[in-house]
């Protein structure tokens, strides 16, 4: 598989070809990806044919679109049959992709459809990077209606905990920056508070963005929602996030999935605002997407306004995140859940 091979070692797949063919192939895979090897026009026809079956490390099980074609979600099937999900979201000034880093997830967050499947395996760096390349290749042939036709922003917010798959996550980031030409500032790594990975990320050379999913500031309540809080308590998570800001100069985002009757109280809002002020973070609030295996429900509009209003009065910078693609199961894990219930 082409994306499963390290970019520097592509020449090993072409033993009978001149060395420059590996450079050409590398450009087609990363700089200007295409859906088919037939479109790699500067490669000999016999080579294109020989490589045809090895282009993508997955097949498309399901594809859905919403928001006038600006949101596209794929359920992808890896070569071993493992399912992963990827969401492409187009906006006027940017095109964002939400990618998976694992098959399933071991973190066990109660409200997350992915966590309800449990953990199956890590994705390799090539499987992670190929999600971005595939989106770029699709847009080349099927442009989004009103958005830039190339991924500008990557968020590791799909299936899995990227910092628990640290080596492959970092290698995929390196390929995005060095081979795809992406800006590190357009890449966001999201974590539920995997502290060792957060601290290792501080030492990496790229100023990527860090998003930390808190979901509660009350330790006992956070442990119910995010069980890893027992292993890495919220105080350690906040300390690591603050160090990331101090060392990298990149403002951390605090992600908050709002659940009716669970974490939508004034007490939680005041505590969240205090943490945001302490580490100079920005708060992103999004209502929970209900799943068949959980009783969690989103708050009503009045409760959302009250929660956000308290955050603002307490001095936090806050955004209510766009709930794109709700009609196509765009939250991570939900498309897989629908597919497996068929």
Buried (B, 14 or more C-beta within 10 A) or exposed (E): BBBBBEBEEBBEBBEEBEEEBBEBBBBBBBEBBBBEBEBBEEBEEEBBEBBEEBBBBBEEBBEBBBBEBBBBBBBBBBEEEBBBBBBBBBBEEEBBBBBBBBBBBBBBBBBBBBBBBEBBEBBBBBBBBBBBBBBBBBBBEEEBEEBBEBBBBBBBBBBBBBBBBBEBBBBBBBBBBEBBEBEBEBBBBBBBBBBEBBBEBBEBEBEBBBBBBBBBBBEEBBBBBBBBBEEBBBEBBBBBBBBBBEEBEBBBBBBBBBBBEBBBBEEBBBBBBBBBEEBEBBBBBBBBBBBEBBEBBBBEEEBBEBBBEBBEEBEBBBEBBEEBBBEBBBBBBBBBBBBEEE
